[in-house]
């Protein structure tokens, strides 16, 4: 539990690095690998909206680029344009990327007054994976 407090503190600090000039919706993610390493990410918006990337994918792609492919959990924290911190689930793109690397990943949504713990199977009940590829 002490480790989780540290993770959430890092998550909140990293949130300030988000680049969200268009939506003012700042998201940060902290990924914990099965080996215990942590990787953080923030959303990075772009004037061409298709060039935007979510915090969850940034953290996952950083881990993969460092050779990590087995993930235990991911924490997600967001700040809306009014400075409120409420739980926010990952988008569909991020859910699919999570499925690619860990079908049993825990997902912890963090707000100022609440925390929700779930898993990717609950968020994405009909997993699309390589078993569908011919």
N, C-alpha and C positions, 0 to 999 in steps of 0.2 A: 504494500500500500504506500509506503514511503517513496518508492520508486515512481509510482503513479503521480504523486504530488509534484515530483521533480519534472516528469514528462509534461504535465499540464502547465507548469510554470514556464518551461521552455516554449511550449506551444503558444502561450499567450504573448510571450516576448517576440517570437518569430512573426506573429500576426502583423506586427507593425511594418514588416518588410514587404508586405503584399503590394503589388502594383495594380491598383484598381481605380484609375482616374475616371472611368466612364460610369461604372455602377456604384462605386464607393462601397462595394460589398467585399470585404477583405476576408479571405479564408486562409487558414494555416492547417497543416497536417504534420503529424509526427508518426513515423512508421517504425515499428520495432520488429527486427528480424528474429528468426528462431535462434540465431547465434547471439542475440542480445544487443546487436548494434542498433543505433538509431539514425534515422535520416529525416530531415525536415523539408517541407516544401511550402510555398505560398502560391496563390493564384497570380498569374501574370496576364493582364488584359492587353488587348491590341485594338487599335482603331478599326482594323479589319477583324471583326468579331471571331471569324473562323480561326484566327491566329492566337486566340486566347487559350490558355491551358490552366487546368485546375490544380490546386495545391496537392491533392491526393496523388495525381499522376506525376507531378514534379518529384515528390518524395519517392514514389515507387521507381521512377526512371533513374533517379540518382542512385538508388540502391542497386538496381540492375546494372547500371554502368560501372559500379564498383565490384560486380561479381556476386552480389547477393540475390537469391531468387526464392528464398523460403521465408515467408513472413508470418509473424505471430499475431500482430494487432496494429491497428492504425487509429490514432486520435484525430478528431476533426473539430476545429474551433472557427467561429466566424464572427465578424463585426459588421452590422448593417450601416447604412448611411447615417443613421441617427446615433451610432455608437453603442447600440444594444448588442448583447451577446446572447444568442439563443441557439438551441441545437439546430443543426442543419444536416440533413442526410446527404451522402454523396450522389452526384448525378449518375445517369445511366452509363456514360462513357467510363467514368471512374469505377463503377461497379464491375463493368466488364473487364477492365484491366486488373482489378483485384482478383476476379475469378481465374484469370489467366495464370496467376502465380500462387494462389492459395484459396482453395475452396472451403477452408475452415477458418479463414481469417476473422478475428474479432474486430468489431468496429465500435469505437467509443465516441459518442457525440457529446461534446462538452459545451455547456452554456454557463452563465454566471450563477444561475440558481438551480440548475439541474444537470444531470449527466445520465445519458442513456447508453447502456451496453447491449449490443446486439451482435450479429455476425453476418457475413456476406450471404449465406444461404437464406437467411430470413429476409434480407434486403433484395435479393435476386433469386427468388425461389425456383425459377426454371433456368438453371445454369446453361449457358451456351458455351461449350468447350470443344476441344479437338475430337471428341467422340462423334460429333456431327459432320465432321469433314470427311469427304470420300477420298 
